[in-house]
Amino acid sequence: MRRVTDQEVVETRELSALSQFEELADGSIRLTGYNQDELAQLARAYPGKIAVRSKNRTAMIYIS
């Protein structure tokens, strides 16, 4: 498993009340939110390789 580090966020927008889209400097996408099911559903709209992570009740899906 590859270690995920914090990266510079280039663009941020809200997808819903509890979910956020972030484009990272390396061109990958990070979806963050409190509802894992909602994030999994939103991730289907973006093609690419998926990695998941959670930190302090926040779920994160990285798409590259």
Secondary structure, DSSP 8 states (H G I E B T S, - for coil): --------EEEEEESSSSEEEEEETTS-EEEEES-HHHHHHHHTTS-S-EEEEEETTEEEEEE-
